Amino acid sequence: MQYSIGVEYALHCLVYLVDIPQDSTISVKEISTFQGVPESYLAKIFSRLAKSGIVISVPGIKGGYRLAKSPSEISFWDVVEAVEGAAPIFQCKNIKNNSMLCRDEEFAASCRVTPCVIKHAMLEAEDSMRNMLRNKSLTWLNEELNRVLSPQSRKDTQDYFSKSRNV
């Protein structure tokens, strides 16, 4: 299982929206320049984030994006779902029903009603992962960055986006 690079881009870039004033926005161009991410790809990601209600798109010359809700209400799982979609990772094809025993009329009915143990284990693992990602929010990410990055680095990042809004 692998998430696309879009999930990483989205999480890295959304954190820049956490500390901006409520009435401000940041453009995809500004974020792509700062982060070194292709603008066209980032625009597609932000379109998905807007469609899922994570960000709001503000049109116009001073337009851009801002968070649609509190960063504490935006989980990593919300971002994964917005970028990747909601389909389960494991797609059970019930191949157990193709076994020799299940082709026999005498056993066929019991094969169809017997649960697939593999499917249940895989879906349980997915649920655990989803729940862990639901417990990580943009607020948590921002706090972790405050903890691991130097105060100067955080200030320089905020200054970069502040200056670009004032140009």
N, C-alpha and C positions, 0 to 999 in steps of 0.2 A: 504494500500500500504506500502510496506517495501522493502528497498534495502538490499541486502545481506551485511554481515560483510566485504566482499571483497572490497566494495567501501570505507569503512572506512580505512581498511588496506592500500589500494592503495593510498589514499590521505595522510595519515600519513607518509607513506614510501616515496612517491614521493618528499615530501618537503626536504628530506635529499639530494636529487640530485640537488637541486636548487643552492646551494653555492659551489659545487665542481668545480675545474678547468675544462675547456672545454675538455682537453685530459685525464681526470681521469674517473674512474668508481667506482661503489660500488657494491659488490656482494650481491646476495640474502642472502647468509649465514650471512654476516656482518649485514645486515638490520634486519634479523630475530632474530639474537642474541641480537642486541640492543633493538629492539622493543618488543621482547618476543612473536613473531608470529611464528607459525609452518613454517619451511622452505619449506616443500613440497607444502603447500597451497599458500605461497607467490610466489613460483616459477611459479605456474599456473597463478596467477594474473599478474605477470610481463610478462609472455608469451602473455597474452591478450593485455597488454599495448604495447608490442613490435609490435604485429600484427596490432594494430590500429595506429601505428606511434607516440606514445607518448614517448616511450623510444627506445633506440638502445641497442641491445645486442652485447657486445664485447667478443669474445671467447678468451680462453687462460688462462694461469696461473694467469695473472694480470687482467683478464677480469672481466666483470660485466655489469652493466647498467649505462647509462647516459641519460639525457633528449635528445630527438630527435629534439626539437625546444625550443625556448625561453619560460621560465616559464610564461611569460605574454600571450603567445599564447595557453596555455593549460588550458582549463576551467574545472571546476568541472563537467560540463555536458559531456565533452570529456571523462573524467574518468568514469563517470557513464555508458556511452554508451559502452566503452571498456570492462568494467567488467560485466555489466548486459545485454548488447545487445541493439538493437535499437527498439525493438517491443514496441508499445504503451502500457501504463499501463492498460487503459480501453479497453476492447474487447467487442464492441457492437454486440449483437446477433440478433438485430432487433426483439425482442420478441413482440413488438407492432403489428407486422404483423400476429401474431398468435391469436389475439383477436377475439371475436365473430363477431364483425363488419367486420373485414378484411376477414373472411371466407365467408362472404356473397358476391356473385358475383357483386352485385350492388356497394359495397364499396371497393372491393378488389383492384382495380386499384388506387384509391386515397390513400389507405394505403401504397402502394409501393412507391409512389412519395412524400408522406408527410415526411419531415425530422423528425428524432428522436430528440426531445428537450433535452432529457437526454444525449444522445451521444454528442451533441454540447456543453453542459455545461461541461461535463467531459473532453472533448478534449481541451476546452478553459482553464480549470484549469491546465491541463498538460502543455499546451503551456506557461502559466504563470510561472510554476515551472521550466520548461526547460530554459526559458529566464533568470530567476533569477540565475540559476546555470551556465549559459553561462557567466554571468557577474562577476563570482567569478573565479579568476585564481590562479595558483600556486604562482604567484608574490603577489597577494593579501593575500594568506594564509601565505606566508613567512613574509610579513610585519605585519600581525596580530600577528604572533608568536613573532616577535621582540618586539611588543608592550606589549604583555601580559606575556611573560616569562622573567625571569631575564636574564641580559646580561651574567651572569656566566653560567646559564643553556644552553644558546645558544652556548657559547664558548666551554663548555664541550662536547656538541653534535658534533660540528665541529671538535674538537680535537680527539674525538673517531674515526671518520671516516678518518681523516687525518692520524692518527697513523696506522690504519689498512691498509691503502694504501701504507705506507712506510715500512711495515714489510717485 
